[in-house]
Amino acid sequence: MDLPVPLPLSPMLAKSVGAVPDPDSVAGGLAYEPKWDGFRCLVLRDGDELELASRGSKPLTRYFPELRDPLLDLLPDKAVVDAEIVVRAGRPGAERLDWDALSQRIHPAESRIARLAAETPAEIIAFDLVAVGRESLLDVEFATRRARLEALFSGRTPDSPLHLTRATRDPDEARDWFTRFEGAGLDGVVAKPLDGLYTPGKRTMLKVKHKRTAEAVVTGYRVHKSGSGVGSLLLGLYTDDGQLFNVGGIAAFTAKRRLELVDKLEPCVVRDADGQIAHAETDRSRFSGSKDVSYVPLRPEKVVEVAFDQLEGHRFRHTVTFLRWRPDREPESCLLSQIEVAPAYDLAAVLDDQAGSRG
């Protein structure tokens, strides 16, 4: 591709902060946007060439063929747009982002790709303009990039799968979005310096994500890939009628901690009549492939407190963070119903970008 920016190009990143920042905390002020939970990508167009490049520059284009024509219709012959690929699910009036459906779109079979493109069509949420025509906007402040992106998206049709993200300069409105839009599956709020340039690969934006804590039962562990110690803990939560569901796991322990956990969990290991560990396996999925999904089962006796961001169905949305052991808690008290679930909010209302964007 012959574009006015160096390729491959890494998208600009954000660093985490504890709360929505005030606009005067950054010279020149801030603009706020909802934080989308999908596949980050750079949309690259050069004439008839179109590429959706992931954050790691992996091509995503073949997995989302339904986006090609709308993007070619809207974008000029040369353009680079920073965006997110999402899939929505749910009945009209109660739609939300569907991460599982989006993840399933990455499939090697062309027939499967074509079927899923029709069954779970993807959409693009655009939030920055990096290049247009033969002009690089890397050294242009965000306020101007946003205005030019708005002008570009003013030509979209109402039924287009391409959307311009909402934006506001009002921190109170951003704080409202942080609470209200979570029910539609959004991940938090991003704050961007209005005077900021586009800095590939650097964390010059700010992000506020949803974090919560919960108590869960440790139901098993996987041995670390080194063959020594605990690689990850498997967690469970009970339903009100007593069923124990696998809800996710904890990983990223130090080498010393991995060995300590083996000793700590030894009294809970489930063994057969001969005293051997009764190894088990978690359910396989297309993501597992030939991956070892075996684990050491534990009697549900130990309770741990974890930090998490979202619960989708009966599973934590991402790997959770270990906080502390809770010997004061009974395993049966670790209920799914303890989890604070965001009130439902219609994704279509979030995507009402023509009425809601205020750059």
N, C-alpha and C positions, 0 to 999 in steps of 0.2 A: 504493500500500500504506500502511496505517496501522499503523506499528510504532514501538516506544518508542525507536528510535535514528534519527539523521538519515540520510536517504537522498539521493543515493547514498553508500554507506559504503565507504571504502578499507580493505582488510585490514591488520592489523598485520604489520610486516616484520621481517627479521632482518639483522644485520650479520655479516660473515664474521670468523672467528677461526681461528688456526692449529691448534688442538687442542681436544679436549673439555675445557671449563673445569672446575675444581674447584668444588664447591658453595659453599665459603666465599669464592669470588671475588666473590660478589654478596651484598649484605645480604639476609637472609631465606632464602638458599639457592636451589637450582635444581631444576627437574624436567627430565628428558631424554626426547626422543621421537625415533623414526626420522624422517628427512627423506624425504618421498615425492616422486617425480618424475612429476607429472601436471599437470593444469590446476587451479590454485588457484581456489577459488570461495567465495562466501558464499551459503549456502542461505537464502533468504528465504521465509517462509511467513506469509500472512495469510488465514486461512480457506481457501477453495478456490484462492486465488491462490498460485502457487509459482514462484519464479524462482531460477535458478542464475546468479549474477552473477560475471563474471570479475574478475581483479584490476583491470582497467581499466574495470569496470562494464559490459562488453559482455555482453548476454544470451546464455547458453549453453543455455537450457532446451530449445529446440526440437531441439537436436542429440542430446539424451539422454532420449527419451520414456520409456524403460524405468525411469528413476529416479523418475518422478512418483508412482506409486502407493505404492511402499515408503516414500517420504519423507512422504507424506500420512498413511500408516498409523502411522508412528512419532512424528512431531513433533506437539506441541500446536498449537492453532489459530493461535497467534502465536509465531514463533521465528526467530532468526538464528543459524546455525551456520557456523563457519569450517571449511573442509574442502578436500579434494583429490579431483578426479575422476581415476580411473585405469582402465586396461584391462589385464587379465592375459592371458598366453598361455603355451603349453607343456603338456606332458602332466602328468597328476596326479603329484605328487611331485617335479616339476621345473619348476614354474611361475615366471614372473617378470613384471615390469612390461613392457608393450610400448608404447613411445612412438609408434612408427610407426602401430600400429593405432589408438591414441588420436587421433593427428593426423588420420587419415583420417575420423574421425567428424564433422569440421567440413566439411559439404558442403551446397550450396544445394538439392539435389533432395530432395523429401520421400520419394520412392520409395527413394532411396539411404540416407537416414537410417533409414527403417524396416527396410531389409535389414540394415544394419550393426548396428542395435540388437539384432537377433536373432543375428547372426553373431559380433559382438565386443561383447558387453554390457559396459557400464561399471559401476563400483562407486564408492562414496563412502567416503572415509576422513575421519572427523570428528576434530578436535583442539582445538576451542574452542567455547564457548557465549557468544554476545554478547548475546542477549536471549531471554527466555522469557515468554510471556503478555504482560502490559503492563509488565514490569520490564526496564529496561536494566541490563546487567551490565558496561557500559563502565568503571564506577568500582569494580568488585568485583575483589579480588585473584585471581590465576590459580588458586591452590590451591582456592578455593571454586568458581570456574567449572569447574574440572576435576571436582570431586566432583559437581557438579550435572549435568555432561555424562555422567558415568558412570551416574548414576541414570536419566537420560533413555534411555540406550542399553541399560540392563538389560532393556528390554522388547522388544529385537530378537529375531527368530527366527533359528535356526541357519543357515538357507539365505538369509538376507537379503543383498542387495548393499550394505548399509550397515554400516560397521565403525567401531569406536572405536579410535583409534591406541593402541599400547602407550605406556606411560609408566613411568619409574622415577626414583628419587632417588639411585640408586647410580651414580656416575661410572664405575666399573669395568664395570658392565653396559652402560652407554652406549658405552664404548670397544669392548666386544665386539660390540655391534650395528653399530658403525661398520665393522668388518671383515667380520663374518659376513653381514649383510643386503645388502651390496653385490652379492653373487651373485644376489640376487633382483631386482636392478635399482633398489634404493633409492639415494638420493643422498648420504647422510651422516647427521648427527645435528643436532637442534635443541635448544638449552637455553633454558628459560624461567624467569625469576625467579618464585618462588612468591608473592612479595608484589606482583608487577607488575600494573598495571592494563592494560586493553585500550586500546592507543594507535593509532587508525587512521592508516595511512600512515607511521608512524614505526618506525625500526629499533631496537626495544627488546628483541628476542630475539637470540640468538646462534646461528650456524650453522657447522658444520664440514663441508666438502665434500671429496670425493675429488679429489686432483690428482696427476698423474703427468707424466713427461716422456718424449719419444720423438724419434728422428731420422726425418725424412721427406724425400722427394725433391720438389723444386718442379717441377711438370709444366706450369704455365702461369700466366697472370695475366689478370684482368679489368681493363679500363680503368675508372678512377674515373668516377662519374656526372657529374662536372664536365667530362669529356672530356679531362682532363689527368692523367697519372700512373697509378700502379698502385692500383686500388681494393681488390683482394684477390688473394692467392696461392692457387693450387690445389696440393694436396698428394697424393702417391701413396706407397704402400708395396707392396713385392714379396711375392708368395707364395714358398714354398720352391721351387716349380717355375718361377719366373721371370716370372710374370704380374704386371703393374703395375696396381694398383687405385687409383681415386680414393677418397680417404678423408676429404676435407673441405677446409677452407680457413682462411686467416688474413686478417683485415681490420683496420680501425681504425688506419690509419697517418696520421701527420701529413702536411700538405701538402708540406713539405720532403722527408720520407721517401718519399712517393709518387713524386716526380720522381727521387730518387736511385736508386730501385729500377728505373726504366726503363733507366737507364744501366748499372746492375749486371747486369741480365738480358739486355741487348741481344745479347751474344755467343752466347746460348743459343737465341735466337728461331728457330723453324722457318720456313723460307721455301721458296717454290716455285721452279721452274726460272727464272722471270723475276725472282727476287729479292724478290717480294712476300710479305708475311706470310701464312702459310697459316692463316687464321682457322679456328677450330673451334667446336663447340658442345657443352656438356654435355647429358646426357639431360634431357628435359623431364619434368615431373610436373604433377599438377593444381595444385600450389602455384606453379609457374612462370607459368602463364597466358600472357600476352603479354610477360612479362618477357624482357629481352635476356639470353640464356644463352651468348652468344658469348664466346670468350676467345682470347688469344694463346698458342699452344702453344709450349712450351719443350722442348728436348732435356733428358732427365733427367740433368743433370750436377751441379746444386747441391743441397746437403743443408742442411737447417735443423733446429735443435732447437726443439721446441715443448712447451708445457705443455698438458695436457688432463685431463679428468675421467674419461670412460668411452669405451670402444669398443664399439659395437653392430654385430655382423656385421663388415663391412669398412669401417665409417665411424665417425669420431669423433662422439660424441653431440652435442656443441656446437661452436661455433666455437672454435678453439684459439688459444693466445697465443704469439706469437713470442718466443723467448728469445735465440738467437744463431745465426749461420752456423757450419757445421761443415765447413770445408775439409779436415779430417783424415779425413773419412768418405767411403768409396766409396758411390755411389748404390745399388749392388747389395746393400750391407749393410743397407739400410733395409727390414727384413722385418716382415711382419705378426706373425711369431712372436716378435719382440722385445717386443711389447706385453704388459704384465702384465694378464691378464684375471682378474677376481674369480672365485673358486671358486663354482660353481653353488650356489644355496641356494633352497629351495622357498618361493615367495611365500605359499603357504597357511599355512606355519608362522609367518610374520611376522604374518599376519592372524588368528592364533589369539588375538584380543584378549581374550576372556573369561578365558582362563587366564593371559595374559601381562601384563595391565594392573595396574600398581601405582602409583596416583596419589600 
